[in-house]
Amino acid sequence: MMYDQTRAQQPAGQTGSTAERRTPGPEPLLPLSDRDKIALRLGHALNTFTDTPRESLEEAEGAYDEAAAQLVGALAERRRTLRAAWEDQDSTTPSDELRHALRQYREITRRLLQL
């Protein structure tokens, strides 16, 4: 049986995405269920390496490719949402609203640089 660290860190009575949204810090780029599926694939690859090394490497590569593709998709969606929030604003838009968009760009870019 696998130990689920995410659940262990959640307050009692909270499970799934509700608890994930209540945790401090930035919103995760990928949903918890997608991250769990990829982690399971990678874990399976690691656990079966001794018996089937080539197949394990192929499975690990597939997990990597899936994570990268989902991350690219999530980043593209985040960019689209951010741009839509300020792109159609006119020149009289309060600078506070534009500053908020700038902070969001800064936060996501910093997170990318830390990967």
N, C-alpha and C positions, 0 to 999 in steps of 0.2 A: 504494500500500500504506500502510495506517495504522500509525503507531507506537504500540505498546502500552506506555504508561508504567508501568502496574502490573507487567507482566512484567519490565520493565527494572529495577525496584526490588527484585525478589525475589532471594534468594540462588540461586546456581546449583543446578539440580536440583529446585527447588520451583516448582510451578505450581498455579493454581486455588485452591480454597478452603482447602486445607491450609496454604499459605503465608500466606493471608489471616489465618487463626486464629493464626498464630505471630507476627504483627507486634505490636509493643508498642501499648498504648493500648486504648481501649474496642472492643468488638465492633461491627462495622458493622451498621447497622440493616437494610440491604438486602443480599441476596447479590450477590456480584461479577457473576454472570451477568446478573442483572436490571439492575444499574447499567450494565453494558456495553451491553445492548440499548437502554436509554433514551439513553445517550450517542451510540450510533450513529444513532438516529432524529434526535436534535438535530443531530448533525454533518451528516447528510444534508440536513436543512432549511437549514442555514447554507450548504452547498455548492451548493444548487440555487436559492438566492434570486434570483440575477441572471436566470436563465431563467424561473422560475415563482414570482414573489414571493408571490402569494396562497396557492398550494399549500404553499409553504415555511412560511408563517406558520401554516397549518392543521396541518402536520406538527409544528412546534415547539410549538404549543398542545397537540397530542395527547401529545407527549413530556412536557410539563409536567403534564398531567392524569394520565398514567400514573405519573409519579414521585410526585405528591402522593397519589394513591390507594394506591400501594404503601407509602408512608411512613405514612399513617394506619393502614393494616392492620398494619404492623409494630409501630407504637406501641401499638395496641390489644392485640396479642398479647403484647408485652412487659409491658404493664400487667396483663393477665390472669395471666401467669406470676408476676410479682412479688406480686400480691395473694394468689394461691393459696399462696404460700410462707409467708405470715404470718397470713392470715385465720383459719384453723382452729386456730391455736395457742392454748393456754389461758393463763391468767394466770401460770403458773409457767414459761413459756418463758424461757430465759436471755436477758438483755438483749443479749448479743453477737449472737444470731441476728436479733433485731429491729433492732439497729444496722446489721447487714449489709444488711438490706432498705432501711433509711433511706438508706444510702450509695448504693445502686443507684438509688433515686428521685432523689437529689440529682444523681448523675452524668448520668442521662438528661435531667433537667430543665435542667441547665446546658448540655448539648449542644443542646437545643431553643432555648434563649435565644441561642445563638451562631449560629443559622441566619440 
